[in-house]
């Protein structure tokens, strides 16, 4: 399969993730869109690694996956605590927590 297919798929996934972060107000969906963007970058890095016959970028992919797992666990715990206090996960309502 040509590498251009992987590049276009990665670009499409990243654009969907960016649009989801910019347009949605639900914190869980924003978190999922960030994960989608990280996975698009992972796909791109593995594609470039395969193109250049090197395994160096696969190490970076592993670290990105570790950071993504930590981000999900911390993000979900913060969202759960905010939901207990406010009873909503709408991002616009969270501005009231500044006081």
Secondary structure, 3 states (H helix, E strand, C coil): CCHHHHHHHHHHHHHHHHHHHHHCCEHHHHHHHHHHHHHHHHHHHHHHHHHCCCCHHHHHHHHHHHHHHHHHHHHHHHHHHHHHHHCCCECHHHHHHHC
